[in-house]
Amino acid sequence: MKIFNNRKLLIATKHQKEKVIAPLFESALGVSCFTSSTFDTDSLGTFSGEILRKDDALTTLRKKCTLAMELNHCDLVIASEGSFGAHPSVFFAQADDELLMLMDAKNELEIVVRELSIETNFNASVITSEDELESFAQKVKFPSHGLIIKPDEKNFQKIVKGITDLGALKKHFHDIKNEYGSAYIETDMRANFNPTRMKIIEKAAGKLLKTVMTLCPRCETPGFSVAKAMPGLPCEWCNSPTNSTLSLLYSCKKCDFTKEEMYPHNKTKELPDYCNFCNP
């Protein structure tokens, strides 16, 4: 793509996300990807809790991109920000919520995508015995997925991260248990210690690339994408509007061009099960 061709693209990460992001963008956009240790992305928050994230995920992601560009004197960057916890609509399921952003200061572009997935091993537990330790480790895909151990959820005095060896895990467990009576074990959600999360980031990167390559029909600016989902799909029984999506509103990042796509899920009516009048 012309506006990106032969430019350097910084991937703001210290956890090897460039392995799944760089090949996609170098091939499709003609950029040259690089990473840098100048900016410590952990300074904006860590999954293990010793540095709390002060802002919401999108604000943090925007800060990550801006600071990375400033400290590396570049004008094109990709960064990601993940959040983990209960899925917003699937009961009793944990979720990996990934935001990926491409920020282009030269062309004043900010393109963001989201990938929400229940494919995650996110978990934590208070452990008091080796049997409990081994059972938890097996459940969360250890040793291919790393673990973190500490005295308590909020106690970081003896925290050990990135454990991928059973012998080391048992040693650290006994060291902490002998001093504190139990140990707190949690999954290491950093991408380089969590192949499951890395796959979700790769999926999000593909989605971001597709969005970047979608041009505005009027001015050909990259990132022509969905700005809003419009509810109102009519019920097939009573024809009343439901909360289901009737259309998607696409908008340009630069000009004021918008485009509405009707019936994006290839159906013109909704089942009465989802109607507030037929099924209140």
Solvent accessible surface area in square Angstrom, and as a share of the most:
residue,aa,sasa,rsa
1,M,59,0.26
2,K,186,0.79
3,I,61,0.31
4,F,0,0.00
5,N,76,0.39
6,N,129,0.66
7,R,31,0.11
8,K,139,0.59
9,L,1,0.00
10,L,3,0.01
11,I,2,0.01
12,A,7,0.06
13,T,11,0.06
14,K,100,0.42
15,H,17,0.08
16,Q,74,0.33
17,K,13,0.05
18,E,48,0.21
19,K,128,0.54
20,V,22,0.13
21,I,1,0.00
22,A,16,0.12
23,P,77,0.49
24,L,61,0.30
25,F,0,0.00
26,E,69,0.31
27,S,99,0.64
28,A,33,0.25
29,L,2,0.01
30,G,30,0.29
31,V,9,0.05
32,S,62,0.40
33,C,23,0.14
34,F,66,0.27
35,T,60,0.35
36,S,31,0.20
37,S,113,0.73
38,T,82,0.48
39,F,19,0.08
40,D,67,0.35
41,T,14,0.08
42,D,25,0.13
43,S,63,0.40
44,L,37,0.18
45,G,20,0.20
46,T,25,0.14
47,F,83,0.35
48,S,6,0.04
49,G,19,0.18
50,E,67,0.30
51,I,71,0.36
52,L,130,0.65
53,R,86,0.32
54,K,191,0.81
55,D,49,0.25
56,D,87,0.45
57,A,20,0.16
58,L,66,0.33
59,T,44,0.26
60,T,4,0.02
61,L,0,0.00
62,R,87,0.32
63,K,86,0.37
64,K,13,0.06
65,C,0,0.00
66,T,50,0.29
67,L,64,0.32
68,A,1,0.01
69,M,16,0.07
70,E,106,0.47
71,L,84,0.42
72,N,30,0.16
73,H,168,0.75
74,C,29,0.18
75,D,53,0.28
76,L,1,0.00
77,V,0,0.00
78,I,0,0.00
79,A,1,0.01
80,S,1,0.01
81,E,19,0.09
82,G,2,0.02
83,S,33,0.21
84,F,37,0.15
85,G,24,0.23
86,A,90,0.70
87,H,30,0.13
88,P,99,0.62
89,S,81,0.52
90,V,65,0.37
91,F,175,0.73
92,F,218,0.91
93,A,21,0.16
94,Q,82,0.37
95,A,3,0.03
96,D,1,0.00
97,D,33,0.17
98,E,0,0.00
99,L,26,0.13
100,L,0,0.00
101,M,0,0.00
102,L,0,0.00
103,M,22,0.10
104,D,0,0.00
105,A,54,0.42
106,K,134,0.57
107,N,40,0.21
108,E,141,0.63
109,L,5,0.03
110,E,56,0.25
111,I,0,0.00
112,V,49,0.28
113,V,13,0.08
114,R,123,0.45
115,E,13,0.06
116,L,57,0.28
117,S,13,0.08
118,I,96,0.49
119,E,111,0.50
120,T,31,0.18
121,N,13,0.06
122,F,65,0.27
123,N,49,0.25
124,A,41,0.32
125,S,38,0.25
126,V,88,0.51
127,I,5,0.02
128,T,62,0.36
129,S,43,0.27
130,E,62,0.28
131,D,115,0.60
132,E,77,0.34
133,L,0,0.00
134,E,71,0.32
135,S,71,0.46
136,F,10,0.04
137,A,4,0.03
138,Q,149,0.66
139,K,135,0.57
140,V,2,0.01
141,K,105,0.44
142,F,23,0.10
143,P,78,0.49
144,S,74,0.48
145,H,10,0.04
146,G,0,0.00
147,L,0,0.00
148,I,4,0.02
149,I,0,0.00
150,K,2,0.01
151,P,8,0.05
152,D,73,0.38
153,E,83,0.37
154,K,147,0.62
155,N,36,0.18
156,F,63,0.26
157,Q,152,0.68
158,K,92,0.39
159,I,44,0.22
160,V,43,0.25
161,K,61,0.26
162,G,17,0.17
163,I,8,0.04
164,T,65,0.38
165,D,80,0.42
166,L,78,0.39
167,G,48,0.46
168,A,35,0.27
169,L,0,0.00
170,K,51,0.21
171,K,126,0.53
172,H,48,0.21
173,F,1,0.00
174,H,69,0.31
175,D,71,0.37
176,I,4,0.02
177,K,64,0.27
178,N,125,0.64
179,E,98,0.44
180,Y,84,0.32
181,G,48,0.46
182,S,26,0.17
183,A,0,0.00
184,Y,27,0.10
185,I,0,0.00
186,E,21,0.09
187,T,5,0.03
188,D,0,0.00
189,M,4,0.02
190,R,44,0.16
191,A,2,0.01
192,N,48,0.25
193,F,53,0.22
194,N,0,0.00
195,P,57,0.36
196,T,16,0.09
197,R,6,0.02
198,M,26,0.12
199,K,139,0.59
200,I,7,0.03
201,I,0,0.00
202,E,79,0.35
203,K,124,0.53
204,A,0,0.00
205,A,0,0.00
206,G,31,0.30
207,K,83,0.35
208,L,0,0.00
209,L,21,0.10
210,K,155,0.66
211,T,18,0.11
212,V,0,0.00
213,M,88,0.39
214,T,54,0.31
215,L,70,0.35
216,C,1,0.00
217,P,83,0.52
218,R,144,0.53
219,C,56,0.34
220,E,120,0.54
221,T,17,0.10
222,P,6,0.04
223,G,0,0.00
224,F,13,0.05
225,S,25,0.16
226,V,70,0.40
227,A,65,0.50
228,K,116,0.49
229,A,53,0.41
230,M,63,0.28
231,P,81,0.51
232,G,16,0.15
233,L,2,0.01
234,P,28,0.17
235,C,1,0.00
236,E,86,0.38
237,W,188,0.66
238,C,58,0.35
239,N,94,0.48
240,S,23,0.15
241,P,93,0.59
242,T,5,0.03
243,N,120,0.62
244,S,29,0.19
245,T,32,0.19
246,L,43,0.22
247,S,0,0.00
248,L,30,0.15
249,L,52,0.26
250,Y,48,0.18
251,S,30,0.20
252,C,15,0.09
253,K,87,0.37
254,K,97,0.41
255,C,37,0.22
256,D,117,0.61
257,F,48,0.20
258,T,70,0.41
259,K,109,0.46
260,E,90,0.41
261,E,68,0.30
262,M,89,0.40
263,Y,82,0.31
264,P,25,0.16
265,H,117,0.52
266,N,147,0.75
267,K,86,0.36
268,T,77,0.44
269,K,85,0.36
270,E,8,0.03
271,L,92,0.46
272,P,14,0.09
273,D,87,0.45
274,Y,138,0.53
275,C,1,0.01
276,N,93,0.48
277,F,146,0.61
278,C,48,0.28
279,N,83,0.42
280,P,142,0.90
